[in-house]
Amino acid sequence: MKNITDSFLCFGYWLPAGSFGFNTDILATNPINLSVVLGVLVFFGKGVLSDLLDNRKQKILRTIRNSEELREGAVEQLEKAQARLRKVETEADRFRVNGYSEIEREKLNLINSIYTTLEQLENYKNETIHFEQQRVINQVRQRVLEQALQGALGTLNSCLNNELHLRTVSANIDMFGTMKEKNN
């Protein structure tokens, strides 16, 4: 096997200019390989990512619609409460002498209760939207990372065998050793 590899290496070094040959410089071919892998990932991953984002967008829109319906229900409750408040105020005019302070207290409690409910509903809506956005972002990141790692491992496994890997590592170590000696 070593003789076959050596013969390819010799052809790579001795072929005349303009003809086909093997590029054995691993440092020069890695950017090309990486650009090909990234291009394949973008081409094939675009559809999956688009579908995933569309599904998440629909879920978020449904959540927003549900929150809006809850808000509308709270607004209706507010209107009913305001109608009730007007009714309480008219009764307060009639019973002002006997229980003015009691009626004012009930009015304030009612308004505070409604505003608290509205704030809680608004907070729930905002938390739900934020949670869904974070979950979608995390899922997209995880899927892209998994696909990139699978593609990179497949490329590495298909391109390098043990002997070629060991020879490349040895050549790089020798090259770094020579560079270190020159620097000293």
Backbone as CSV, one residue per row, in Angstrom:
resi,resn,N_x,N_y,N_z,CA_x,CA_y,CA_z,C_x,C_y,C_z
1,MET,0.816,-1.191,0.000,0.000,0.000,0.000,0.863,1.259,0.000
2,LYS,1.988,1.195,0.728,2.870,2.341,0.803,3.481,2.657,-0.568
3,ASN,3.805,1.612,-1.346,4.381,1.837,-2.662,3.389,2.539,-3.591
4,ILE,2.124,2.162,-3.486,1.096,2.803,-4.330,0.975,4.276,-3.960
5,THR,0.935,4.553,-2.655,0.834,5.945,-2.210,2.063,6.728,-2.643
6,ASP,3.249,6.117,-2.518,4.476,6.801,-2.939,4.474,7.082,-4.433
7,SER,3.924,6.140,-5.221,3.894,6.386,-6.660,2.972,7.554,-6.982
8,PHE,1.834,7.689,-6.235,0.957,8.837,-6.459,1.653,10.122,-6.047
9,LEU,2.394,10.055,-4.960,3.113,11.246,-4.519,4.141,11.661,-5.563
10,CYS,4.825,10.680,-6.154,5.810,11.004,-7.184,5.139,11.620,-8.398
11,PHE,3.999,11.060,-8.817,3.291,11.633,-9.958,2.858,13.054,-9.656
12,GLY,2.462,13.278,-8.400,2.023,14.613,-8.021,3.140,15.618,-8.110
13,TYR,4.341,15.225,-7.858,5.449,16.163,-7.874,6.089,16.302,-9.258
14,TRP,6.022,15.256,-10.125,6.780,15.264,-11.369,5.949,15.490,-12.623
15,LEU,4.621,15.679,-12.470,3.813,15.893,-13.673,4.116,17.275,-14.258
16,PRO,4.104,17.396,-15.577,4.381,18.709,-16.185,3.236,19.683,-15.905
17,ALA,3.498,20.962,-16.034,2.508,22.004,-15.750,1.320,21.867,-16.687
18,GLY,0.129,22.099,-16.163,-1.072,22.084,-16.980,-1.739,20.735,-17.050
19,SER,-1.220,19.699,-16.436,-1.845,18.382,-16.502,-2.462,18.045,-15.150
20,PHE,-3.153,16.950,-15.120,-3.860,16.509,-13.917,-2.891,15.834,-12.957
21,GLY,-3.062,16.090,-11.670,-2.211,15.462,-10.675,-2.888,15.514,-9.315
22,PHE,-2.329,14.856,-8.352,-2.866,14.849,-6.997,-2.204,15.944,-6.181
23,ASN,-3.012,16.644,-5.434,-2.483,17.689,-4.563,-2.297,17.061,-3.191
24,THR,-1.078,16.878,-2.779,-0.799,16.214,-1.501,-0.590,17.205,-0.383
25,ASP,-0.696,18.460,-0.658,-0.547,19.481,0.390,-1.866,19.582,1.149
26,ILE,-1.931,18.924,2.304,-3.185,18.842,3.070,-3.641,20.213,3.548
27,LEU,-2.706,21.116,3.809,-3.076,22.452,4.280,-3.729,23.279,3.178
28,ALA,-3.381,23.041,1.908,-3.973,23.798,0.808,-5.336,23.242,0.424
29,THR,-5.571,21.959,0.634,-6.842,21.365,0.216,-7.930,21.492,1.266
30,ASN,-7.602,21.730,2.539,-8.636,21.845,3.575,-9.606,22.998,3.345
31,PRO,-9.181,24.193,2.955,-10.178,25.251,2.692,-11.135,24.870,1.569
32,ILE,-10.619,24.169,0.573,-11.502,23.739,-0.518,-12.513,22.729,0.007
33,ASN,-12.037,21.754,0.777,-12.949,20.750,1.339,-13.974,21.395,2.252
34,LEU,-13.537,22.311,3.087,-14.470,22.987,4.000,-15.507,23.786,3.232
35,SER,-15.098,24.458,2.169,-16.073,25.236,1.399,-17.074,24.307,0.715
36,VAL,-16.624,23.156,0.248,-17.548,22.188,-0.369,-18.523,21.661,0.673
37,VAL,-18.027,21.310,1.861,-18.898,20.789,2.922,-19.909,21.842,3.337
38,LEU,-19.453,23.084,3.521,-20.382,24.150,3.900,-21.416,24.392,2.804
39,GLY,-20.993,24.354,1.558,-21.944,24.521,0.453,-22.999,23.428,0.445
40,VAL,-22.593,22.190,0.674,-23.546,21.069,0.711,-24.487,21.236,1.900
41,LEU,-23.946,21.620,3.056,-24.798,21.819,4.233,-25.833,22.905,3.990
42,VAL,-25.426,24.010,3.406,-26.370,25.098,3.140,-27.412,24.649,2.123
43,PHE,-26.972,23.952,1.071,-27.906,23.547,0.031,-28.956,22.568,0.550
44,PHE,-28.500,21.537,1.284,-29.435,20.518,1.737,-30.124,20.896,3.052
45,GLY,-29.490,21.691,3.873,-30.074,22.040,5.167,-31.070,23.177,5.083
46,LYS,-31.079,23.903,3.966,-31.964,25.057,3.832,-33.431,24.648,3.924
47,GLY,-33.810,23.597,3.266,-35.211,23.150,3.274,-35.647,22.681,4.648
48,VAL,-34.816,21.915,5.311,-35.142,21.413,6.651,-35.280,22.570,7.617
49,LEU,-34.347,23.481,7.536,-34.374,24.639,8.426,-35.601,25.499,8.155
50,SER,-35.937,25.663,6.900,-37.101,26.461,6.534,-38.373,25.819,7.069
51,ASP,-38.528,24.512,6.904,-39.709,23.816,7.424,-39.790,23.915,8.934
52,LEU,-38.683,23.746,9.586,-38.644,23.832,11.040,-39.054,25.225,11.515
53,LEU,-38.523,26.239,10.862,-38.873,27.604,11.250,-40.340,27.915,10.958
54,ASP,-40.868,27.400,9.838,-42.279,27.616,9.530,-43.178,26.977,10.584
55,ASN,-42.844,25.748,10.995,-43.638,25.080,12.030,-43.593,25.859,13.332
56,ARG,-42.428,26.320,13.717,-42.302,27.081,14.962,-43.035,28.409,14.853
57,LYS,-42.977,29.015,13.694,-43.673,30.279,13.487,-45.174,30.083,13.676
58,GLN,-45.714,28.981,13.137,-47.138,28.702,13.301,-47.498,28.498,14.768
59,LYS,-46.663,27.775,15.507,-46.923,27.570,16.933,-46.903,28.887,17.692
60,ILE,-45.941,29.718,17.368,-45.848,31.012,18.044,-47.057,31.864,17.703
61,LEU,-47.475,31.851,16.435,-48.651,32.628,16.037,-49.906,32.126,16.757
62,ARG,-50.035,30.787,16.903,-51.169,30.251,17.651,-51.127,30.704,19.103
63,THR,-49.964,30.702,19.675,-49.816,31.143,21.063,-50.184,32.612,21.196
64,ILE,-49.749,33.410,20.239,-50.086,34.841,20.267,-51.597,35.030,20.126
65,ARG,-52.212,34.264,19.221,-53.671,34.365,19.061,-54.390,33.982,20.350
66,ASN,-53.927,32.903,20.989,-54.545,32.507,22.254,-54.381,33.595,23.301
67,SER,-53.207,34.198,23.345,-52.970,35.275,24.304,-53.856,36.473,24.002
68,GLU,-54.025,36.776,22.721,-54.903,37.884,22.343,-56.346,37.587,22.743
69,GLU,-56.774,36.346,22.572,-58.130,35.978,22.995,-58.282,36.135,24.504
70,LEU,-57.263,35.725,25.234,-57.295,35.908,26.687,-57.333,37.383,27.046
71,ARG,-56.569,38.185,26.309,-56.570,39.623,26.556,-57.940,40.216,26.268
72,GLU,-58.556,39.759,25.156,-59.894,40.253,24.831,-60.888,39.872,25.923
73,GLY,-60.731,38.658,26.450,-61.593,38.241,27.563,-61.370,39.121,28.777
74,ALA,-60.131,39.476,29.027,-59.834,40.355,30.161,-60.410,41.744,29.935
75,VAL,-60.357,42.218,28.674,-60.943,43.527,28.361,-62.452,43.483,28.578
76,GLU,-63.082,42.383,28.174,-64.519,42.241,28.419,-64.811,42.247,29.914
77,GLN,-63.966,41.544,30.667,-64.138,41.550,32.121,-63.955,42.958,32.674
78,LEU,-63.002,43.686,32.098,-62.781,45.060,32.533,-64.011,45.911,32.246
79,GLU,-64.589,45.736,31.063,-65.789,46.507,30.726,-66.945,46.153,31.657
80,LYS,-67.085,44.858,31.937,-68.129,44.452,32.885,-67.861,45.035,34.262
81,ALA,-66.585,45.013,34.645,-66.218,45.560,35.943,-66.465,47.063,35.984
82,GLN,-66.183,47.744,34.864,-66.449,49.176,34.821,-67.951,49.456,34.897
83,ALA,-68.748,48.607,34.228,-70.209,48.756,34.329,-70.655,48.525,35.769
84,ARG,-70.055,47.523,36.373,-70.381,47.247,37.778,-69.935,48.412,38.653
85,LEU,-68.805,48.999,38.319,-68.306,50.148,39.063,-69.281,51.321,38.963
86,ARG,-69.784,51.542,37.761,-70.764,52.625,37.595,-72.017,52.355,38.438
87,LYS,-72.411,51.073,38.469,-73.571,50.704,39.273,-73.283,50.935,40.756
88,VAL,-72.084,50.566,41.177,-71.693,50.763,42.575,-71.653,52.249,42.903
89,GLU,-71.186,53.044,41.950,-71.122,54.485,42.192,-72.521,55.087,42.360
90,THR,-73.474,54.615,41.575,-74.838,55.139,41.745,-75.431,54.729,43.097
91,GLU,-75.096,53.490,43.490,-75.557,53.059,44.815,-74.853,53.848,45.909
92,ALA,-73.611,54.188,45.648,-72.857,54.968,46.632,-73.505,56.330,46.866
93,ASP,-74.012,56.921,45.771,-74.707,58.205,45.929,-75.917,58.058,46.844
94,ARG,-76.612,56.949,46.728,-77.806,56.746,47.571,-77.428,56.462,49.019
95,PHE,-76.346,55.726,49.204,-75.983,55.311,50.562,-74.764,56.075,51.099
96,ARG,-74.537,57.231,50.596,-73.363,58.003,50.971,-73.287,58.248,52.469
97,VAL,-74.369,58.487,53.066,-74.371,58.815,54.488,-73.918,57.616,55.315
98,ASN,-74.390,56.418,54.954,-74.125,55.252,55.790,-72.803,54.529,55.483
99,GLY,-72.414,54.389,54.217,-71.271,53.521,53.939,-70.346,54.000,52.843
100,TYR,-70.063,55.310,52.837,-69.209,55.840,51.771,-67.818,55.200,51.771
101,SER,-67.211,55.053,52.898,-65.860,54.497,52.946,-65.832,53.027,52.507
102,GLU,-66.869,52.269,52.842,-66.934,50.855,52.453,-67.038,50.707,50.932
103,ILE,-67.810,51.542,50.326,-67.978,51.478,48.871,-66.679,51.867,48.160
104,GLU,-66.007,52.884,48.654,-64.739,53.293,48.054,-63.706,52.173,48.140
105,ARG,-63.692,51.501,49.264,-62.767,50.385,49.432,-63.072,49.274,48.426
106,GLU,-64.338,48.949,48.231,-64.719,47.907,47.267,-64.344,48.310,45.847
107,LYS,-64.523,49.572,45.543,-64.180,50.076,44.219,-62.669,49.924,43.965
108,LEU,-61.866,50.340,44.907,-60.416,50.239,44.741,-59.964,48.782,44.636
109,ASN,-60.550,47.927,45.456,-60.203,46.505,45.389,-60.548,45.914,44.029
110,LEU,-61.699,46.310,43.536,-62.131,45.805,42.233,-61.187,46.270,41.125
111,ILE,-60.837,47.540,41.118,-59.930,48.073,40.085,-58.557,47.424,40.201
112,ASN,-58.044,47.314,41.410,-56.737,46.678,41.606,-56.759,45.216,41.160
113,SER,-57.817,44.535,41.460,-57.944,43.135,41.061,-57.936,43.001,39.543
114,ILE,-58.642,43.867,38.872,-58.714,43.811,37.401,-57.352,44.148,36.793
115,TYR,-56.706,45.169,37.306,-55.396,45.536,36.758,-54.364,44.453,37.034
116,THR,-54.468,43.828,38.194,-53.557,42.727,38.503,-53.782,41.570,37.528
117,THR,-55.038,41.271,37.259,-55.360,40.204,36.307,-54.833,40.540,34.913
118,LEU,-55.021,41.779,34.507,-54.518,42.190,33.191,-52.999,42.105,33.129
119,GLU,-52.330,42.525,34.167,-50.875,42.440,34.190,-50.410,40.988,34.138
120,GLN,-51.090,40.131,34.882,-50.728,38.717,34.869,-50.915,38.117,33.484
121,LEU,-51.998,38.466,32.827,-52.234,37.944,31.476,-51.187,38.478,30.494
122,GLU,-50.840,39.737,30.602,-49.824,40.314,29.729,-48.461,39.662,29.983
123,ASN,-48.121,39.446,31.237,-46.858,38.785,31.577,-46.836,37.356,31.047
124,TYR,-47.960,36.658,31.177,-48.040,35.288,30.669,-47.824,35.264,29.157
125,LYS,-48.448,36.202,28.478,-48.296,36.266,27.020,-46.835,36.523,26.654
126,ASN,-46.191,37.481,27.303,-44.793,37.805,27.002,-43.866,36.641,27.331
127,GLU,-44.109,35.972,28.458,-43.277,34.829,28.819,-43.439,33.688,27.818
128,THR,-44.646,33.463,27.383,-44.908,32.402,26.413,-44.198,32.692,25.096
129,ILE,-44.280,33.910,24.639,-43.620,34.287,23.385,-42.110,34.136,23.531
130,HIS,-41.556,34.627,24.607,-40.111,34.529,24.827,-39.672,33.070,24.921
131,PHE,-40.425,32.271,25.645,-40.083,30.859,25.799,-40.094,30.148,24.457
132,GLU,-41.118,30.390,23.651,-41.202,29.738,22.342,-40.051,30.178,21.439
133,GLN,-39.700,31.458,21.474,-38.599,31.934,20.651,-37.290,31.267,21.072
134,GLN,-37.047,31.197,22.353,-35.810,30.577,22.831,-35.762,29.093,22.473
135,ARG,-36.891,28.422,22.600,-36.928,27.003,22.284,-36.655,26.768,20.802
136,VAL,-37.237,27.596,19.956,-37.015,27.465,18.510,-35.548,27.725,18.181
137,ILE,-34.988,28.767,18.766,-33.585,29.097,18.502,-32.681,27.953,18.934
138,ASN,-32.933,27.402,20.113,-32.103,26.297,20.604,-32.239,25.049,19.734
139,GLN,-33.443,24.749,19.291,-33.632,23.576,18.441,-32.943,23.753,17.097
140,VAL,-33.027,24.945,16.536,-32.375,25.204,15.243,-30.865,25.098,15.399
141,ARG,-30.323,25.671,16.470,-28.886,25.572,16.707,-28.455,24.123,16.833
142,GLN,-29.227,23.354,17.589,-28.855,21.957,17.812,-28.889,21.173,16.507
143,ARG,-29.908,21.383,15.694,-30.002,20.648,14.428,-28.883,21.025,13.462
144,VAL,-28.575,22.305,13.382,-27.503,22.740,12.485,-26.177,22.158,12.942
145,LEU,-25.941,22.163,14.246,-24.693,21.608,14.780,-24.605,20.109,14.508
146,GLU,-25.706,19.389,14.711,-25.697,17.948,14.451,-25.416,17.655,12.982
147,GLN,-26.060,18.400,12.098,-25.843,18.164,10.671,-24.415,18.498,10.266
148,ALA,-23.870,19.571,10.819,-22.500,19.943,10.482,-21.515,18.889,10.974
149,LEU,-21.737,18.403,12.194,-20.834,17.383,12.731,-20.937,16.075,11.949
150,GLN,-22.145,15.688,11.575,-22.302,14.460,10.795,-21.612,14.590,9.442
151,GLY,-21.762,15.734,8.807,-21.113,15.943,7.510,-19.605,15.950,7.631
152,ALA,-19.101,16.605,8.670,-17.651,16.671,8.857,-17.077,15.293,9.165
153,LEU,-17.754,14.525,10.035,-17.273,13.177,10.337,-17.326,12.280,9.103
154,GLY,-18.367,12.399,8.327,-18.455,11.601,7.103,-17.340,11.949,6.136
155,THR,-17.055,13.219,6.009,-15.979,13.648,5.117,-14.634,13.151,5.615
156,LEU,-14.396,13.305,6.910,-13.131,12.841,7.463,-12.969,11.332,7.328
157,ASN,-14.012,10.603,7.634,-13.932,9.143,7.551,-13.741,8.664,6.115
158,SER,-14.310,9.357,5.164,-14.178,8.907,3.781,-12.855,9.352,3.153
159,CYS,-12.224,10.376,3.674,-11.011,10.908,3.052,-9.721,10.385,3.665
160,LEU,-9.700,10.058,4.936,-8.452,9.679,5.592,-8.480,8.226,6.033
161,ASN,-7.423,7.483,5.714,-7.245,6.180,6.323,-6.152,6.328,7.375
162,ASN,-5.900,5.292,8.137,-4.945,5.403,9.251,-3.526,5.712,8.771
163,GLU,-3.087,5.039,7.722,-1.709,5.238,7.269,-1.499,6.655,6.753
164,LEU,-2.429,7.151,5.950,-2.302,8.504,5.421,-2.373,9.522,6.544
165,HIS,-3.224,9.264,7.527,-3.347,10.172,8.672,-2.030,10.221,9.451
166,LEU,-1.445,9.066,9.735,-0.191,9.022,10.489,0.937,9.701,9.715
167,ARG,0.993,9.494,8.405,2.039,10.121,7.595,1.866,11.634,7.566
168,THR,0.634,12.090,7.506,0.377,13.531,7.508,0.781,14.144,8.842
169,VAL,0.418,13.498,9.935,0.784,13.995,11.258,2.297,14.021,11.408
170,SER,2.973,12.956,10.976,4.433,12.914,11.079,5.070,14.025,10.248
171,ALA,4.582,14.237,9.045,5.131,15.291,8.189,4.929,16.656,8.832
172,ASN,3.787,16.892,9.422,3.511,18.182,10.067,4.391,18.364,11.295
173,ILE,4.608,17.304,12.051,5.484,17.393,13.229,6.907,17.720,12.784
174,ASP,7.380,17.055,11.748,8.727,17.336,11.238,8.827,18.783,10.753
175,MET,7.781,19.249,10.062,7.785,20.613,9.548,7.809,21.610,10.705
176,PHE,7.035,21.403,11.747,7.031,22.294,12.905,8.368,22.231,13.650
177,GLY,8.956,21.038,13.724,10.270,20.901,14.355,11.308,21.716,13.601
178,THR,11.282,21.668,12.288,12.226,22.435,11.471,12.009,23.931,11.672
179,MET,10.743,24.354,11.727,10.435,25.764,11.940,10.910,26.216,13.309
180,LYS,10.785,25.367,14.309,11.213,25.716,15.674,12.731,25.862,15.716
181,GLU,13.447,24.968,15.013,14.913,25.041,14.980,15.374,26.310,14.289
182,LYS,14.687,26.703,13.234,15.055,27.934,12.530,14.810,29.159,13.404
183,ASN,13.755,29.152,14.187,13.429,30.273,15.060,14.409,30.404,16.215
184,ASN,14.942,29.286,16.652,15.894,29.329,17.774,17.217,29.775,17.256
